[in-house]
Structure formats: structure tokens, C-alpha cells
Amino acid sequence: MKKDKSKCAISFTLVFKEINYDGNGKVKGNCDADIVVRAMRDAYENTFNKAVLVSSDGDYASLVSFLIEKKKMLVVLSPYETKKCSVLLKRTGVPIAYISDQKSVLQTQ
């Protein structure tokens, strides 16, 4: 049986945030809290089906657990290898894909 791809819609919403600079001129995004609040609000308002979080930061473990509970979490995509991905994220039981393992899929020809 052939799947009709015209009925499958996948979309992404990119949210940009104004950046600030620290005393040394280094860019400081401070977006952790913004991501958590937006994701939780959107989950409650049911504005998305599944979330893909791109991070290795354990600060998001509570958010991931919440999204798992709400059946809204798909996968964490870690920019770092296994050893550098937070154990707090790993303990949530969320599927974690590592970008380094996905090179053949992500490379452009």
C-alpha cells in the first residue's frame, strides 16, 4: 500500500529572540526560560503535535518530562556526542539522537 504524502504536512516554527551582550562583548541569548515557557504554553494550547528539542542541556529535563507526560515529546537531537549530553536528559527516557550519528542524513550532496 502506497502512502499518500500529499496528506502528510510537516511544519516547523522558528522563534527568534533579540540577543544581548555581556560585559566582554560576547553574545548572551538567555533563551532557556523562553523556550520552556513557550513550549509549555503551546502544549497546553495544543498548538503542536510533537516536539523536537535540539539541545544537550540538562536544564531542559523538566520540560522534556512534562512533554512526555503530555504525549508531545518526539525526540531530543543532541549536538554533542553521548558523553557530553546531560545525564538529566538521559534519565527522562526520551529518545536521543546524536547529530554526529546523523551525518549521512544531514549532509548535502
C-alpha positions, 0 to 999 in steps of 0.5 A: 500500500502506497502512502499518500504524502500529499496528506502528510504536512510537516511544519516547523516554527522558528522563534527568534529572540533579540540577543544581548551582550555581556560585559566582554562583548560576547553574545548572551541569548538567555533563551532557556526560560523562553523556550520552556515557557513557550513550549509549555504554553503551546502544549497546553494550547495544543498548538503542536503535535510533537516536539523536537528539542535540539539541545544537550542541556540538562536544564531542559529535563523538566520540560522534556518530562512534562512533554512526555507526560503530555504525549508531545515529546518526539525526540531530543537531537543532541549536538554533542556526542553521548558523553557530553549530553546531560545525564538529566536528559538521559534519565527522562527516557526520551529518545536521543539522537546524536547529530554526529550519528546523523551525518549521512542524513544531514549532509548535502550532496 
